[in-house]
Amino acid sequence: AALSRRNVLLAGWPSGLPGVGELPSVAAGLHLTVRVDSLAREQQLLAQAHAAGVEVNGLSSYWLPQSTTPADLRAGLVLGFAAVPEADITQALARLHQAWGARPA
């Protein structure tokens, strides 16, 4: 179920990353978004995730081009988990911990 996949993601998410907000504690949905404090930091995190073979999307790419919101306020990470088996989420989180130099959970 999507709920248990979400719980695996929440439990294993690397916390305390510089410039990255906390995961929201949502009860539904197919993806989570996490605030990042700048576009440069978002791009750095995405590059590191992709280099580790983990698909994470940038929240900034979902904004309309004509938006007047400052670029750094559009930064974030979008984590889709609806179609990902729990074991794969666990593996992806382990790779993210390494890629982002996070403290183990």
N, C-alpha and C positions, 0 to 999 in steps of 0.2 A: 504494500500500500504506500501511497505517496507520503502519508504521515510518518511511517517508520523510516523511510528514506530521509525525510527532512530531519528527523531526530538524530540519525546517524551524522548528518551534515552539521547540525548544531553542536553535537557532542564533540566532534573532532575538529571543528574550525579553529585555526590558529588565532588565539586572542593576543592582545597586546602588541600587535604589529604597529610600527610607527606610521602615523598618518592615516590609519584605517579605523573606521568606527566599529562599534559593536554590531553583531548580527541582530536583526529584529526578531522578536519572539512571536512570529506570526503562527497562526494555527491552521492556515489553509494556503492554497496556491501551489504553483508548480515551479516557482523560482524564488530566490531571496535576493535582495539588493543590499549592498553594504556601502556606506559612504566612505569616500577617500578624500583627503583634504586638498589634493591638487591634481590637475590633469597630468602633470609630469609623473607624479607618483602612481597614478592609475596605469599609465603606459608602461612604467617600469615593472609593476606587479604583473601586468598582462604578459609582457615579454618573458618574464621569468617563469610564469605558469606555462606558457606555450612551449618554452624551451624544455620544460619538464614533462611535456606531453599531456597537459591538463587543459581542458577547454573551459576558459573563463571569459566572459564578455565584458567589455567596458560599458558602463552606464552612459558615458558621454555619447556613444554612437547611437543611442536611442532618442536623443533630443532632436528636435526639428532645427534645421540649419538657421532659420530666421529667429530663433529664440534669443531674447534679450538677457537671459540669465548668464552671468559671467562664466567663462569656461571652467574655472576651477570649482564652481558650485555645481557643475554637471558631472563631476568625477565620481566614479564608484565602480563597484564590481557587481555583475549579475551572475548568479549561480543557479543554473537550471539543474533540477534533480529528478524531474518527473519520470524520465525514461531510463534512468541509470540504476542498475542493481546496487543493493547496499554494499556488497563486497567491493564493487568498483569505486563507489564513493569513498570507502575507507582507504583504498589504495591511492586514489587521487589526493585525498587529504594528506596522506603520508608524504607524497611527492611535493605538495605545496609547502608543507612544513620545512622540507629540505630546501626547496627553491627560494623560499622567502626568509630563510634563516630564523624560523619561529621557534619559540620554546616548545618542547613537547607538551601535549595536553596532560 
